[in-house]
Amino acid sequence: MSIVFHCEFCNRKIEAPDDAGDKWLKCPACHNKVYVPGAKRGEELKLAPIDEEDQARQEELLAETAKVRQDILLERDAPYESGESELQSDENEVPIAAFGTSDEELRKNIVIYLREMANGKLEPAEQTAELIVPFAQKAVDILDKIAFGEILEPELGDIPSQVLSGLIRDLRARMN
C-alpha cells in the first residue's frame, strides 16, 4: 500500500511509500519540496473538490500578472534596441570594453546576454559575451547575485528559473 496525495505546487498525483508519511520529499514532476501526509495503512486521504470558478480565476490572475510583467518590461528603456550591441561601431573606434566598464554597464550586458540566449539569438549573445569576459571577476559576482535573487531583473522574469540557472552556469563557466 502507498500514500497517494497531490502536489500542492503542480497538482500532480503522487504515490509515496508508506514509510514516507510525515516526511518531506521532492515532487517527481516539479521538483518542489512537498510534505507527505501521514496515513494509517489502508486509510484513504480525502481531497477537497476542485472549485472550477476558483481555478479559472487563479488562471486568469496568472495570465494578467504575466501580461503586466511583459508590459513593464517593454516600458523600460532597453540598453540596445533590436539586438544591437556596442560592437557595432566604426572601424576606427575602440569598443568600450577596452577601457573598462562600470558595474551597472556590466550588469546590463549580462542581462542582455541572458535575454539573447533565452531568445535563441546566439550571434548577438556571443558579441555581448565578448564585452563581459574581460571583467570576469566582477561578472561572476553579478551572476551570483542574480542567481541567488539578490539582484532582481524584471527583464529576466519570464525566463523559467531552471533555464535561467543553466544560462548563468554556462556564462559563469566561460569566466574560468
PyMOL commands that place a pseudoatom at each C-alpha (Angstrom):
pseudoatom trace, name=CA, resn=MET, resi=1, chain=A, elem=C, hetatm=0, pos=[0.000, 0.000, 0.000]
pseudoatom trace, name=CA, resn=SER, resi=2, chain=A, elem=C, hetatm=0, pos=[1.219, 3.526, -0.650]
pseudoatom trace, name=CA, resn=ILE, resi=3, chain=A, elem=C, hetatm=0, pos=[0.255, 7.058, 0.322]
pseudoatom trace, name=CA, resn=VAL, resi=4, chain=A, elem=C, hetatm=0, pos=[-1.460, 8.863, -2.523]
pseudoatom trace, name=CA, resn=PHE, resi=5, chain=A, elem=C, hetatm=0, pos=[-1.740, 12.651, -2.492]
pseudoatom trace, name=CA, resn=HIS, resi=6, chain=A, elem=C, hetatm=0, pos=[-1.462, 15.651, -4.831]
pseudoatom trace, name=CA, resn=CYS, resi=7, chain=A, elem=C, hetatm=0, pos=[1.472, 18.053, -5.066]
pseudoatom trace, name=CA, resn=GLU, resi=8, chain=A, elem=C, hetatm=0, pos=[0.462, 21.471, -3.755]
pseudoatom trace, name=CA, resn=PHE, resi=9, chain=A, elem=C, hetatm=0, pos=[2.544, 23.178, -6.468]
pseudoatom trace, name=CA, resn=CYS, resi=10, chain=A, elem=C, hetatm=0, pos=[1.767, 21.319, -9.701]
pseudoatom trace, name=CA, resn=ASN, resi=11, chain=A, elem=C, hetatm=0, pos=[-1.335, 19.389, -8.554]
pseudoatom trace, name=CA, resn=ARG, resi=12, chain=A, elem=C, hetatm=0, pos=[0.068, 16.112, -9.882]
pseudoatom trace, name=CA, resn=LYS, resi=13, chain=A, elem=C, hetatm=0, pos=[-0.877, 12.845, -8.215]
pseudoatom trace, name=CA, resn=ILE, resi=14, chain=A, elem=C, hetatm=0, pos=[1.996, 11.402, -6.176]
pseudoatom trace, name=CA, resn=GLU, resi=15, chain=A, elem=C, hetatm=0, pos=[2.307, 7.913, -4.758]
pseudoatom trace, name=CA, resn=ALA, resi=16, chain=A, elem=C, hetatm=0, pos=[4.764, 7.656, -1.899]
pseudoatom trace, name=CA, resn=PRO, resi=17, chain=A, elem=C, hetatm=0, pos=[5.763, 4.555, 0.076]
pseudoatom trace, name=CA, resn=ASP, resi=18, chain=A, elem=C, hetatm=0, pos=[4.104, 4.020, 3.470]
pseudoatom trace, name=CA, resn=ASP, resi=19, chain=A, elem=C, hetatm=0, pos=[7.296, 4.826, 5.350]
pseudoatom trace, name=CA, resn=ALA, resi=20, chain=A, elem=C, hetatm=0, pos=[7.412, 8.298, 3.731]
pseudoatom trace, name=CA, resn=GLY, resi=21, chain=A, elem=C, hetatm=0, pos=[4.432, 9.552, 5.762]
pseudoatom trace, name=CA, resn=ASP, resi=22, chain=A, elem=C, hetatm=0, pos=[5.014, 12.735, 7.789]
pseudoatom trace, name=CA, resn=LYS, resi=23, chain=A, elem=C, hetatm=0, pos=[8.214, 13.472, 5.834]
pseudoatom trace, name=CA, resn=TRP, resi=24, chain=A, elem=C, hetatm=0, pos=[9.299, 15.956, 3.187]
pseudoatom trace, name=CA, resn=LEU, resi=25, chain=A, elem=C, hetatm=0, pos=[10.104, 14.627, -0.288]
pseudoatom trace, name=CA, resn=LYS, resi=26, chain=A, elem=C, hetatm=0, pos=[10.750, 16.143, -3.698]
pseudoatom trace, name=CA, resn=CYS, resi=27, chain=A, elem=C, hetatm=0, pos=[7.843, 16.060, -6.175]
pseudoatom trace, name=CA, resn=PRO, resi=28, chain=A, elem=C, hetatm=0, pos=[8.927, 13.924, -9.167]
pseudoatom trace, name=CA, resn=ALA, resi=29, chain=A, elem=C, hetatm=0, pos=[7.096, 16.254, -11.570]
pseudoatom trace, name=CA, resn=CYS, resi=30, chain=A, elem=C, hetatm=0, pos=[8.006, 19.796, -10.485]
pseudoatom trace, name=CA, resn=HIS, resi=31, chain=A, elem=C, hetatm=0, pos=[10.885, 19.036, -8.068]
pseudoatom trace, name=CA, resn=ASN, resi=32, chain=A, elem=C, hetatm=0, pos=[9.434, 21.212, -5.290]
pseudoatom trace, name=CA, resn=LYS, resi=33, chain=A, elem=C, hetatm=0, pos=[9.671, 20.060, -1.702]
pseudoatom trace, name=CA, resn=VAL, resi=34, chain=A, elem=C, hetatm=0, pos=[6.307, 18.595, -0.637]
pseudoatom trace, name=CA, resn=TYR, resi=35, chain=A, elem=C, hetatm=0, pos=[5.061, 17.232, 2.668]
pseudoatom trace, name=CA, resn=VAL, resi=36, chain=A, elem=C, hetatm=0, pos=[3.837, 13.646, 2.564]
pseudoatom trace, name=CA, resn=PRO, resi=37, chain=A, elem=C, hetatm=0, pos=[0.887, 13.375, 4.933]
pseudoatom trace, name=CA, resn=GLY, resi=38, chain=A, elem=C, hetatm=0, pos=[0.948, 10.504, 7.398]
pseudoatom trace, name=CA, resn=ALA, resi=39, chain=A, elem=C, hetatm=0, pos=[-1.767, 7.974, 6.788]
pseudoatom trace, name=CA, resn=LYS, resi=40, chain=A, elem=C, hetatm=0, pos=[-2.784, 4.848, 8.579]
pseudoatom trace, name=CA, resn=ARG, resi=41, chain=A, elem=C, hetatm=0, pos=[-2.500, 1.728, 6.499]
pseudoatom trace, name=CA, resn=GLY, resi=42, chain=A, elem=C, hetatm=0, pos=[-5.485, 1.428, 4.203]
pseudoatom trace, name=CA, resn=GLU, resi=43, chain=A, elem=C, hetatm=0, pos=[-6.843, 4.890, 5.069]
pseudoatom trace, name=CA, resn=GLU, resi=44, chain=A, elem=C, hetatm=0, pos=[-7.746, 6.891, 2.007]
pseudoatom trace, name=CA, resn=LEU, resi=45, chain=A, elem=C, hetatm=0, pos=[-6.842, 10.559, 2.039]
pseudoatom trace, name=CA, resn=LYS, resi=46, chain=A, elem=C, hetatm=0, pos=[-9.818, 12.737, 1.322]
pseudoatom trace, name=CA, resn=LEU, resi=47, chain=A, elem=C, hetatm=0, pos=[-9.184, 15.609, -1.068]
pseudoatom trace, name=CA, resn=ALA, resi=48, chain=A, elem=C, hetatm=0, pos=[-11.317, 18.700, -1.259]
pseudoatom trace, name=CA, resn=PRO, resi=49, chain=A, elem=C, hetatm=0, pos=[-13.117, 19.019, -4.572]
pseudoatom trace, name=CA, resn=ILE, resi=50, chain=A, elem=C, hetatm=0, pos=[-11.596, 21.485, -7.000]
pseudoatom trace, name=CA, resn=ASP, resi=51, chain=A, elem=C, hetatm=0, pos=[-13.629, 24.650, -7.282]
pseudoatom trace, name=CA, resn=GLU, resi=52, chain=A, elem=C, hetatm=0, pos=[-13.847, 25.277, -11.033]
pseudoatom trace, name=CA, resn=GLU, resi=53, chain=A, elem=C, hetatm=0, pos=[-14.542, 29.011, -10.596]
pseudoatom trace, name=CA, resn=ASP, resi=54, chain=A, elem=C, hetatm=0, pos=[-11.631, 29.438, -8.193]
pseudoatom trace, name=CA, resn=GLN, resi=55, chain=A, elem=C, hetatm=0, pos=[-9.263, 27.612, -10.529]
pseudoatom trace, name=CA, resn=ALA, resi=56, chain=A, elem=C, hetatm=0, pos=[-10.434, 29.681, -13.527]
pseudoatom trace, name=CA, resn=ARG, resi=57, chain=A, elem=C, hetatm=0, pos=[-9.948, 32.897, -11.522]
pseudoatom trace, name=CA, resn=GLN, resi=58, chain=A, elem=C, hetatm=0, pos=[-6.459, 31.795, -10.499]
pseudoatom trace, name=CA, resn=GLU, resi=59, chain=A, elem=C, hetatm=0, pos=[-5.511, 31.094, -14.125]
pseudoatom trace, name=CA, resn=GLU, resi=60, chain=A, elem=C, hetatm=0, pos=[-6.962, 34.472, -15.129]
pseudoatom trace, name=CA, resn=LEU, resi=61, chain=A, elem=C, hetatm=0, pos=[-4.884, 36.233, -12.453]
pseudoatom trace, name=CA, resn=LEU, resi=62, chain=A, elem=C, hetatm=0, pos=[-1.731, 34.409, -13.559]
pseudoatom trace, name=CA, resn=ALA, resi=63, chain=A, elem=C, hetatm=0, pos=[-2.319, 35.446, -17.167]
pseudoatom trace, name=CA, resn=GLU, resi=64, chain=A, elem=C, hetatm=0, pos=[-2.965, 39.042, -16.087]
pseudoatom trace, name=CA, resn=THR, resi=65, chain=A, elem=C, hetatm=0, pos=[0.226, 39.032, -13.990]
pseudoatom trace, name=CA, resn=ALA, resi=66, chain=A, elem=C, hetatm=0, pos=[2.254, 37.749, -16.933]
pseudoatom trace, name=CA, resn=LYS, resi=67, chain=A, elem=C, hetatm=0, pos=[0.789, 40.439, -19.197]
pseudoatom trace, name=CA, resn=VAL, resi=68, chain=A, elem=C, hetatm=0, pos=[1.549, 43.217, -16.691]
pseudoatom trace, name=CA, resn=ARG, resi=69, chain=A, elem=C, hetatm=0, pos=[5.096, 41.902, -16.245]
pseudoatom trace, name=CA, resn=GLN, resi=70, chain=A, elem=C, hetatm=0, pos=[5.602, 41.874, -20.011]
pseudoatom trace, name=CA, resn=ASP, resi=71, chain=A, elem=C, hetatm=0, pos=[4.156, 45.408, -20.314]
pseudoatom trace, name=CA, resn=ILE, resi=72, chain=A, elem=C, hetatm=0, pos=[6.573, 46.637, -17.643]
pseudoatom trace, name=CA, resn=LEU, resi=73, chain=A, elem=C, hetatm=0, pos=[9.481, 45.007, -19.425]
pseudoatom trace, name=CA, resn=LEU, resi=74, chain=A, elem=C, hetatm=0, pos=[8.509, 46.678, -22.677]
pseudoatom trace, name=CA, resn=GLU, resi=75, chain=A, elem=C, hetatm=0, pos=[8.201, 50.097, -20.986]
pseudoatom trace, name=CA, resn=ARG, resi=76, chain=A, elem=C, hetatm=0, pos=[11.708, 50.034, -19.553]
pseudoatom trace, name=CA, resn=ASP, resi=77, chain=A, elem=C, hetatm=0, pos=[14.443, 51.623, -21.608]
pseudoatom trace, name=CA, resn=ALA, resi=78, chain=A, elem=C, hetatm=0, pos=[16.299, 48.837, -23.315]
pseudoatom trace, name=CA, resn=PRO, resi=79, chain=A, elem=C, hetatm=0, pos=[20.049, 49.486, -23.498]
pseudoatom trace, name=CA, resn=TYR, resi=80, chain=A, elem=C, hetatm=0, pos=[20.090, 48.281, -27.113]
pseudoatom trace, name=CA, resn=GLU, resi=81, chain=A, elem=C, hetatm=0, pos=[17.191, 48.080, -29.475]
pseudoatom trace, name=CA, resn=SER, resi=82, chain=A, elem=C, hetatm=0, pos=[16.543, 45.082, -31.713]
pseudoatom trace, name=CA, resn=GLY, resi=83, chain=A, elem=C, hetatm=0, pos=[19.663, 43.099, -30.840]
pseudoatom trace, name=CA, resn=GLU, resi=84, chain=A, elem=C, hetatm=0, pos=[22.205, 45.898, -31.379]
pseudoatom trace, name=CA, resn=SER, resi=85, chain=A, elem=C, hetatm=0, pos=[25.348, 45.760, -29.320]
pseudoatom trace, name=CA, resn=GLU, resi=86, chain=A, elem=C, hetatm=0, pos=[28.266, 48.046, -28.634]
pseudoatom trace, name=CA, resn=LEU, resi=87, chain=A, elem=C, hetatm=0, pos=[30.396, 46.023, -31.023]
pseudoatom trace, name=CA, resn=GLN, resi=88, chain=A, elem=C, hetatm=0, pos=[28.638, 47.698, -33.939]
pseudoatom trace, name=CA, resn=SER, resi=89, chain=A, elem=C, hetatm=0, pos=[30.884, 50.723, -34.357]
pseudoatom trace, name=CA, resn=ASP, resi=90, chain=A, elem=C, hetatm=0, pos=[33.115, 52.457, -36.837]
pseudoatom trace, name=CA, resn=GLU, resi=91, chain=A, elem=C, hetatm=0, pos=[36.334, 50.677, -37.740]
pseudoatom trace, name=CA, resn=ASN, resi=92, chain=A, elem=C, hetatm=0, pos=[38.445, 53.378, -36.038]
pseudoatom trace, name=CA, resn=GLU, resi=93, chain=A, elem=C, hetatm=0, pos=[36.538, 53.270, -32.737]
pseudoatom trace, name=CA, resn=VAL, resi=94, chain=A, elem=C, hetatm=0, pos=[37.753, 51.106, -29.875]
pseudoatom trace, name=CA, resn=PRO, resi=95, chain=A, elem=C, hetatm=0, pos=[34.998, 49.067, -28.166]
pseudoatom trace, name=CA, resn=ILE, resi=96, chain=A, elem=C, hetatm=0, pos=[34.035, 50.344, -24.723]
pseudoatom trace, name=CA, resn=ALA, resi=97, chain=A, elem=C, hetatm=0, pos=[35.188, 47.075, -23.141]
pseudoatom trace, name=CA, resn=ALA, resi=98, chain=A, elem=C, hetatm=0, pos=[38.803, 48.010, -23.944]
pseudoatom trace, name=CA, resn=PHE, resi=99, chain=A, elem=C, hetatm=0, pos=[38.663, 50.947, -21.497]
pseudoatom trace, name=CA, resn=GLY, resi=100, chain=A, elem=C, hetatm=0, pos=[36.819, 49.303, -18.628]
pseudoatom trace, name=CA, resn=THR, resi=101, chain=A, elem=C, hetatm=0, pos=[33.218, 49.303, -17.643]
pseudoatom trace, name=CA, resn=SER, resi=102, chain=A, elem=C, hetatm=0, pos=[31.067, 50.276, -14.711]
pseudoatom trace, name=CA, resn=ASP, resi=103, chain=A, elem=C, hetatm=0, pos=[29.256, 47.688, -12.617]
pseudoatom trace, name=CA, resn=GLU, resi=104, chain=A, elem=C, hetatm=0, pos=[25.945, 48.977, -13.984]
pseudoatom trace, name=CA, resn=GLU, resi=105, chain=A, elem=C, hetatm=0, pos=[27.101, 48.640, -17.596]
pseudoatom trace, name=CA, resn=LEU, resi=106, chain=A, elem=C, hetatm=0, pos=[28.416, 45.145, -16.898]
pseudoatom trace, name=CA, resn=ARG, resi=107, chain=A, elem=C, hetatm=0, pos=[25.116, 44.186, -15.234]
pseudoatom trace, name=CA, resn=LYS, resi=108, chain=A, elem=C, hetatm=0, pos=[23.230, 45.466, -18.297]
pseudoatom trace, name=CA, resn=ASN, resi=109, chain=A, elem=C, hetatm=0, pos=[25.500, 43.452, -20.605]
pseudoatom trace, name=CA, resn=ILE, resi=110, chain=A, elem=C, hetatm=0, pos=[24.917, 40.323, -18.510]
pseudoatom trace, name=CA, resn=VAL, resi=111, chain=A, elem=C, hetatm=0, pos=[21.131, 40.822, -18.629]
pseudoatom trace, name=CA, resn=ILE, resi=112, chain=A, elem=C, hetatm=0, pos=[21.305, 41.413, -22.389]
pseudoatom trace, name=CA, resn=TYR, resi=113, chain=A, elem=C, hetatm=0, pos=[23.393, 38.248, -22.828]
pseudoatom trace, name=CA, resn=LEU, resi=114, chain=A, elem=C, hetatm=0, pos=[20.970, 36.119, -20.775]
pseudoatom trace, name=CA, resn=ARG, resi=115, chain=A, elem=C, hetatm=0, pos=[17.958, 37.543, -22.630]
pseudoatom trace, name=CA, resn=GLU, resi=116, chain=A, elem=C, hetatm=0, pos=[19.591, 36.966, -26.040]
pseudoatom trace, name=CA, resn=MET, resi=117, chain=A, elem=C, hetatm=0, pos=[20.492, 33.382, -25.129]
pseudoatom trace, name=CA, resn=ALA, resi=118, chain=A, elem=C, hetatm=0, pos=[16.968, 32.713, -23.839]
pseudoatom trace, name=CA, resn=ASN, resi=119, chain=A, elem=C, hetatm=0, pos=[15.551, 34.068, -27.107]
pseudoatom trace, name=CA, resn=GLY, resi=120, chain=A, elem=C, hetatm=0, pos=[17.931, 31.939, -29.191]
pseudoatom trace, name=CA, resn=LYS, resi=121, chain=A, elem=C, hetatm=0, pos=[19.878, 34.910, -30.590]
pseudoatom trace, name=CA, resn=LEU, resi=122, chain=A, elem=C, hetatm=0, pos=[23.256, 33.213, -30.423]
pseudoatom trace, name=CA, resn=GLU, resi=123, chain=A, elem=C, hetatm=0, pos=[25.363, 35.585, -32.546]
pseudoatom trace, name=CA, resn=PRO, resi=124, chain=A, elem=C, hetatm=0, pos=[24.360, 38.764, -30.692]
pseudoatom trace, name=CA, resn=ALA, resi=125, chain=A, elem=C, hetatm=0, pos=[24.767, 36.860, -27.409]
pseudoatom trace, name=CA, resn=GLU, resi=126, chain=A, elem=C, hetatm=0, pos=[28.313, 35.900, -28.401]
pseudoatom trace, name=CA, resn=GLN, resi=127, chain=A, elem=C, hetatm=0, pos=[29.125, 39.538, -29.180]
pseudoatom trace, name=CA, resn=THR, resi=128, chain=A, elem=C, hetatm=0, pos=[27.710, 40.598, -25.820]
pseudoatom trace, name=CA, resn=ALA, resi=129, chain=A, elem=C, hetatm=0, pos=[29.698, 37.853, -24.066]
pseudoatom trace, name=CA, resn=GLU, resi=130, chain=A, elem=C, hetatm=0, pos=[32.880, 39.334, -25.538]
pseudoatom trace, name=CA, resn=LEU, resi=131, chain=A, elem=C, hetatm=0, pos=[32.084, 42.527, -23.626]
pseudoatom trace, name=CA, resn=ILE, resi=132, chain=A, elem=C, hetatm=0, pos=[31.579, 40.577, -20.392]
pseudoatom trace, name=CA, resn=VAL, resi=133, chain=A, elem=C, hetatm=0, pos=[34.525, 38.131, -20.365]
pseudoatom trace, name=CA, resn=PRO, resi=134, chain=A, elem=C, hetatm=0, pos=[37.297, 40.734, -19.843]
pseudoatom trace, name=CA, resn=PHE, resi=135, chain=A, elem=C, hetatm=0, pos=[35.674, 41.592, -16.496]
pseudoatom trace, name=CA, resn=ALA, resi=136, chain=A, elem=C, hetatm=0, pos=[35.372, 38.009, -15.274]
pseudoatom trace, name=CA, resn=GLN, resi=137, chain=A, elem=C, hetatm=0, pos=[35.609, 38.568, -11.517]
pseudoatom trace, name=CA, resn=LYS, resi=138, chain=A, elem=C, hetatm=0, pos=[33.053, 41.395, -11.457]
pseudoatom trace, name=CA, resn=ALA, resi=139, chain=A, elem=C, hetatm=0, pos=[30.812, 39.406, -13.814]
pseudoatom trace, name=CA, resn=VAL, resi=140, chain=A, elem=C, hetatm=0, pos=[30.923, 36.306, -11.586]
pseudoatom trace, name=CA, resn=ASP, resi=141, chain=A, elem=C, hetatm=0, pos=[29.916, 38.442, -8.575]
pseudoatom trace, name=CA, resn=ILE, resi=142, chain=A, elem=C, hetatm=0, pos=[26.967, 39.902, -10.512]
pseudoatom trace, name=CA, resn=LEU, resi=143, chain=A, elem=C, hetatm=0, pos=[25.942, 36.471, -11.842]
pseudoatom trace, name=CA, resn=ASP, resi=144, chain=A, elem=C, hetatm=0, pos=[25.981, 35.069, -8.300]
pseudoatom trace, name=CA, resn=LYS, resi=145, chain=A, elem=C, hetatm=0, pos=[23.782, 37.920, -7.075]
pseudoatom trace, name=CA, resn=ILE, resi=146, chain=A, elem=C, hetatm=0, pos=[21.312, 37.308, -9.910]
pseudoatom trace, name=CA, resn=ALA, resi=147, chain=A, elem=C, hetatm=0, pos=[21.342, 33.550, -9.266]
pseudoatom trace, name=CA, resn=PHE, resi=148, chain=A, elem=C, hetatm=0, pos=[20.697, 33.959, -5.538]
pseudoatom trace, name=CA, resn=GLY, resi=149, chain=A, elem=C, hetatm=0, pos=[17.981, 36.553, -6.076]
pseudoatom trace, name=CA, resn=GLU, resi=150, chain=A, elem=C, hetatm=0, pos=[19.933, 39.445, -4.574]
pseudoatom trace, name=CA, resn=ILE, resi=151, chain=A, elem=C, hetatm=0, pos=[19.507, 41.352, -7.856]
pseudoatom trace, name=CA, resn=LEU, resi=152, chain=A, elem=C, hetatm=0, pos=[16.011, 41.069, -9.289]
pseudoatom trace, name=CA, resn=GLU, resi=153, chain=A, elem=C, hetatm=0, pos=[15.930, 41.723, -13.012]
pseudoatom trace, name=CA, resn=PRO, resi=154, chain=A, elem=C, hetatm=0, pos=[12.422, 42.144, -14.430]
pseudoatom trace, name=CA, resn=GLU, resi=155, chain=A, elem=C, hetatm=0, pos=[13.876, 41.648, -17.918]
pseudoatom trace, name=CA, resn=LEU, resi=156, chain=A, elem=C, hetatm=0, pos=[14.580, 38.042, -16.955]
pseudoatom trace, name=CA, resn=GLY, resi=157, chain=A, elem=C, hetatm=0, pos=[11.296, 37.431, -15.125]
pseudoatom trace, name=CA, resn=ASP, resi=158, chain=A, elem=C, hetatm=0, pos=[9.655, 35.415, -17.877]
pseudoatom trace, name=CA, resn=ILE, resi=159, chain=A, elem=C, hetatm=0, pos=[12.589, 33.015, -18.306]
pseudoatom trace, name=CA, resn=PRO, resi=160, chain=A, elem=C, hetatm=0, pos=[11.927, 29.735, -16.450]
pseudoatom trace, name=CA, resn=SER, resi=161, chain=A, elem=C, hetatm=0, pos=[14.178, 29.527, -13.392]
pseudoatom trace, name=CA, resn=GLN, resi=162, chain=A, elem=C, hetatm=0, pos=[15.817, 26.274, -14.491]
pseudoatom trace, name=CA, resn=VAL, resi=163, chain=A, elem=C, hetatm=0, pos=[16.669, 27.744, -17.908]
pseudoatom trace, name=CA, resn=LEU, resi=164, chain=A, elem=C, hetatm=0, pos=[17.988, 30.939, -16.315]
pseudoatom trace, name=CA, resn=SER, resi=165, chain=A, elem=C, hetatm=0, pos=[20.105, 28.908, -13.882]
pseudoatom trace, name=CA, resn=GLY, resi=166, chain=A, elem=C, hetatm=0, pos=[21.582, 26.941, -16.779]
pseudoatom trace, name=CA, resn=LEU, resi=167, chain=A, elem=C, hetatm=0, pos=[22.393, 30.111, -18.733]
pseudoatom trace, name=CA, resn=ILE, resi=168, chain=A, elem=C, hetatm=0, pos=[24.030, 31.660, -15.660]
pseudoatom trace, name=CA, resn=ARG, resi=169, chain=A, elem=C, hetatm=0, pos=[26.016, 28.467, -15.057]
pseudoatom trace, name=CA, resn=ASP, resi=170, chain=A, elem=C, hetatm=0, pos=[27.216, 28.424, -18.697]
pseudoatom trace, name=CA, resn=LEU, resi=171, chain=A, elem=C, hetatm=0, pos=[28.288, 32.075, -18.654]
pseudoatom trace, name=CA, resn=ARG, resi=172, chain=A, elem=C, hetatm=0, pos=[29.998, 31.571, -15.295]
pseudoatom trace, name=CA, resn=ALA, resi=173, chain=A, elem=C, hetatm=0, pos=[31.938, 28.620, -16.749]
pseudoatom trace, name=CA, resn=ARG, resi=174, chain=A, elem=C, hetatm=0, pos=[33.248, 30.881, -19.530]
pseudoatom trace, name=CA, resn=MET, resi=175, chain=A, elem=C, hetatm=0, pos=[34.775, 33.138, -16.898]
pseudoatom trace, name=CA, resn=ASN, resi=176, chain=A, elem=C, hetatm=0, pos=[37.180, 30.419, -15.665]
for i in range(1, 176): cmd.bond("trace and resi %d" % i, "trace and resi %d" % (i + 1))
show_as sticks, trace
zoom trace
